[in-house]
Each structure stands twice: as structure tokens, then as C-alpha cells.
Amino acid sequence: MSEQSSTKGTTITHNGNSFTIPDWMREEGVTANQLRSHLDLPADAEHYRQTRAGHELITNDQPVHLADGDRLGSVTRFTAAGPQINTPRVNEELRLLESVAPGKVDWTEDLKFVRIRDYRLPAGYHPGTTNVLIVVPENYGFGVPLRESYIDPNIRLMKDGEWVEIPHYFDSDKTFSRTKRARLKGWRYMCVEFNRWNPGDTFLTYLDGLRLFLSDPYRYPHQH
């Protein structure tokens, strides 16, 4: 960006560089497009004027009247994204899940809960199957890992000749649960949390991790 010069005009700074703008830009006001054209700024940027109250966005809707000494700046255009779910990605994962568990998968309309019915447990458990509820976190599909699941109550493992409650399984309506709503509906929290989520990981990845844990639940240190 080269420094502009003129015998007349108003001096401003943009991202620390001084420029002289013509008088008409001060008198008539300047839009974002006019500012981009005059200062040769990128089209995919947001432009603003610094004020004591904060940054004032310069748009094409309302011309901004500049004054001598005004300080302007630009940043790459961005969005202020709120919590969301990558819906196309989740739908793709659900289709994959249905292909390996046909007729046993359902989900809520907002895609926040996915249920797998009659999931077969490793050898040694009673009963031999359980329903599994996976909670889909905010921003899932954008690298956020799955960290919350629930199974049926009263699942027990045969260990040393006794039916025992496994660790990391909160089989009581008064014990730990990330989602109170799930506990109140009879689900029991299963503390299997992925720390990292790779681009190719899916709901099936989580179920594989859950099965790995259930195959030898005593080898994992307790985190709660």
C-alpha cells in the first residue's frame, strides 16, 4: 500500500500509515467501497474508525464523515459464530452409523442426542446389550471431540465370581451426570471422553473407544 499525497485534503492514518483523502470524502462522507478503492484495500476485509467508545464499522449503507487525524484500520472479514453443529457432517455420520446398525439408530431433531439401541456389550456383562446415548456437543463437526455418553442402568460385569459395577459408570440417579436431563430420563453416565478428534473420526470412532474401555474397564485411571 503506497502513501497517497495531495495538496488538499484531510490526513488520516490507516493501520498506522498516513494518507491524505480528498475534501469530498470529508464533506460527503465515505463508504467502505469508496475507502477500498481510494486506498487500494482488499475487498474481503472489514474497515473501521477508532473511537474512544470502540471501533466504528465503516459500511456501504451509511457514509462516514472523516476528520483530520482520524485513525482507521482493517481486519480480515470474520463471523461471530455462536454454538452450532456441522449438520451436513452429522447427517453423513448418521448414515454411516445406520449402515452398520440398521434400524437401531435414532436422533433428536436438533441433532444433539443420538441413540443406538441394543448395542452388544463385550463378554462378561449382564445384560448382554444396552442402549447407548451419545450427546453431540456444541460445534461438533468443527474438530470438537465427543466426550459424553450414557448407557442403561444396572449394567454389571462378572469379576472374580461376582457381579460388580464397573468404574467410570455412574449407576445411580444421584451420582455424576453432565446432562441432568439424561439422568432424569433413566440414563446412566459413562465417563469415556476423547481428548482429540481427528478429521476422519465419527460416531463409530466413539463407539469403538467405548467398546475398548468396556472390554477392560479397570485399566483406566479414574478422573472424577
N, C-alpha and C positions, 0 to 999 in steps of 0.2 A: 504494500500500500504506500504510494508516494505522497509526500506532503504537498498540499494544494496551496496556491498563492494567488492573491488578488489585491488590487489597490483599494478596493472597497469591500465591506462585508463585516461579518461577525466571526470572532475567533472562538472556536470550541476545541475540546480535546475528545478524541475517541480512542479508547483503550490505551490512553497515555500519549497518543500522537496528536500534535496540533494541526488544525485545519481552519481555513477561512471559508465560510459559506457566503453565498451572495445575499444581498439585502432582502430579496424577495422571499427567501426561505425564513428569514426572521419575521417579516411583516405578514406573509400569508400563512405561515406555518409549513411544516414538512411532514410528509407521511413516511412510513417505513420504506416503501418502494422508492420514493424520491431520495431518501437518505442512502439507500443501497446504490442507486445509480450515480449519485454525486460522489460518493466516497469509494465506489467500486467494492462494495461489501457483498459477501456471499448471500445467495437467496435463501439458503436453509439455516438462517440464524435469526435469533430474537434480538431486537435492539432496544435500548433503554436509556433514560436520562437519570443520572444520580441526583437524588434529593435528600434532604435531611430526614424525611419520613421513610425513605427506602428507594427502590428502583421503580421509576415510572415507565411502563412499557410503551414503546412507540409503535403504533399500528397503522394500517391503511384507512381505518374508519374515521379517525379524528386527528387532524393535523396538530402537531406540537409546535408552539411558538418558542423558538430558541432565543437565548440571550447570551451576550458576550460572557465568556468564561464557563459556559455550561460544560459539564463533563458527561460524555456519552460512552456507551460500551455495547458490546455484542457478545452473545454466547451461542453456541450451537443449539439449535432448536431441540427442545425436550418436551416430555409429557410428565405431568404429575400423576403417576399411576397409583390407583388405590388397590387394595387387595382384590385379586381376581384369580381365575383358574384358566389355564390354556385349554379351552373347551375342545377344539379340534384334536389336540393331543390326547386328552382324556377319552374322547369318543373312540379314537384309534386304539388306545389301550384296552378299553372295554370290549371292543370287537375281538381283540387278541385273547382276552380272558375268556370270553364266551366260546371261542373256538376250542379251548381245552377243557372247559366246564360247561358244556351246552345245557341250557335250561336251568342252570343253577346260579345265575348271576343276575342281580338287580341293583338298582341305584335310585337315589332320590333325584327329583327333577333339577335341583340346583347343583347336582354332581358332588355334593360334599360328603356323601356316605355311599360306599359300595359294599354290598353284601354278597358273600359266597356261601351257598347252602351246602350242607352235607360234605364239608371238607374232611377228607380222610386223614386221621392222625397217625403218627408213626406207631409201631408195635409197642404194646405195653400200656396203652391208655384205655380208660373206661369212662364214658362210652368211646367207641372207636371213631366216631365222627363228631364234628362240631360245626356250627355256623361261625363264619368269620365276618366281622365288620371292620372295614378299613375306612379311616377318616382321611379325607382328602384335604390337605392344608391349603391355606391361602397362598396364592402364587405358585401352585403346583403346575408343573409343565414348563417352568422357567428355572429349573435347577434346584428347587426346594425338595428335599427328600421326604419320604413317608416316615412318620415317627409315631403313629398311633393306631392301634388296632384292639379289637375286643373279640372274645370268644364266649361260648356258653358257660354258665356256672356249673359247678360240681364236676369239673373235669379232674380225674385223678390218674396217677401213674403208679404202677406196681413197682415198688422198690424195696428190696430186702424182705419180701414176703408181705408187705403192707401196701394198702392204697394210700398214697400221700398227695398232698397239694404241692405242686411244683413251685420253685421260686420264680419271681418276676411275674406272678399271676395273682391278681388281687380279687380273690373269690369271696367277696363279701359286699353287701350293699352299703357298708360304712367305710370301706377302705379306699385307697387312692384311685382316682379316675380323672383323666384330663378333661373329659367331657361329661359333665354331670348328667346331661340328658341321656347319654348312652347307659350310664349306670342305673338310672331310674327306670329304664326300659328292660332291665334284667341282664344287660351285657356285663361282662367282667373284663377289666383292663388287662391287656397283655403287653408287658413292657419290652417291646422289641423295636428299637429305634435305629434307623440308618443315619450315620453321621454325614455321609456324602452320597450324592445321586449323580450317576453318570448319564450322559445323553441317551444311551440305549436302554436304561433301566425302566421298568414298567411295574404294574401291579403284580405281574408274575414274579418279578425280581423280589418284591417284598414277601410274597408267599413262599418263595424258595428260602429266604432268610428266616422266616417264621418256622418253616419245617426243620431247618438246620438247628435252630435253637431247641425246638421241642424234641429233637432226636437225642439231645444230651443237655438238658437244662441246667445241670449242676456245674457245668464247666465255665459258666459266665458269671463274672463278679456282679454283686448287687449294687445298683446305682442309687436307690432311693432310701 
